[in-house]
Amino acid sequence: MRKKAPKRVREQVVVYLDERDRALLDQLTKTTGLAKTELFRRGLRRLADEALTRTAPGFSLRQLVGTAGDDDLPADVAERADEYLYQRKYQRRKPRKRARAR
């Protein structure tokens, strides 16, 4: 016999919005197709992620760019990445000479 899944407990919260925020919420619901409650949940989670981890959006990218100046890579590595990564693999190799049949 199957057990019933436990009911999810939710708490109702009232939010007062001014005209500008209400217009933004309406625009987001139309653009994303998500329910207003889902937009609030996602916004709350994103804000919590930023505030509780003490990192701002784009933090990891800024860290990566900030440390790029300390490396010993050539200045044109972005333009010629394949050449540096694969070095001579793109150069054509000399054809091998076939062994002669005896």
Buried (B, 14 or more C-beta within 10 A) or exposed (E): EEEEEEEEEEEEEEEEEEEEEEEEBEEBBEEEEBEEEEBBEEEEEEEEEEEEEEEEEEEEEEEEEEEEEEEEEEEEEEEEEEBEEEEEEEEEEEEEEEEEEE
